[in-house]
Amino acid sequence: MSAPEGTSSRRPTPFGPLIDRVESAAVLDPVAKAIAKRIRSAVRPGPSKDALSGTWLGHPLHPTLTDVVIGSFLSATLLDVLRGDADGRAQARLIGIGLTAAAPTALTGANDYADSERGSDRVRRAGLVHAVSNTGATSFYAASLVARRRGAHRGGALLGLGGAAMLVAGGYFGGHLSFARGIGPDQTVFDPGPGDWTAAGDASGLPQGRPTRVVVDETPVLLLRDGDRLLAIHDRCSHRGCSLSELGTVDGEQVVCGCHGSTFDLRDGSIRRGPATAPQPAFEARERDGRIELRRRDG
Ligand code: FES
């Protein structure tokens, strides 16, 4: 039996109680929902959203940019702590780099958040705390830079330490969202489907032109009879996991996901429009003795 959403079935971890508290805090919902709604209305499916999502990169863009921000800010603080650069110029430069990267990082994060929060109350709340922590960290480092430019190096270093603490908290929540809540990874990666021809059901039961969900080797597959052809791709959208056969719309040789508008080519699973960053695994399909058989295209 699967574990309920939450942490009760997990081994205790140092920050587990804090995460659980945040994820249980329904008081955060009105603000979190309002923010996500605004982002969704501002960033519609299309080229801008694809750019922010990382569709062009084949990888979510946000975690790539966070490395620049976190690396620059924490390096500045480490130099302060280790007294690695007494006149503070290196620290100021590093903080400047972090502040420059913070704006696109925040934009990509906001875009990802708007695509994630509707699936789970816990994701919504943890995502809000992640964003608030990182915004606070950025504000601390901005204040630190101002203080340094006024000659208050010690005050700047202390403000940087405060920013570092918030950055670590924000980073922890970000890691939790990715690794514990599955926000970001390709949602098809753990069930690629059968490598050899495998029966997927009775051919006579497959209607013409209507997407049908079948399960082979515990992998859900969208199957479509299109004239003489059989088209088949993974049914779980690689973006956030929505069922393409249940929520999507078939439009010619493509299917548009009903959750955030990712569009996939039904012939080979390739992305025609994001925000998905990974293509759908595609399958070969054939009829044999009245049954439909499938196997992965990449064998
Ligand atoms: S789940 Fe987001 S586009 Fe499909």
Boltz pocket constraint, residues with backbone or C-beta under 6 A from the ligand:
constraints:
  - pocket:
      binder: B
      contacts: [[A, 115], [A, 237], [A, 238], [A, 239], [A, 240], [A, 241], [A, 242], [A, 257], [A, 258], [A, 259], [A, 260], [A, 261], [A, 262], [A, 274], [A, 275], [A, 276]]
      max_distance: 6.0
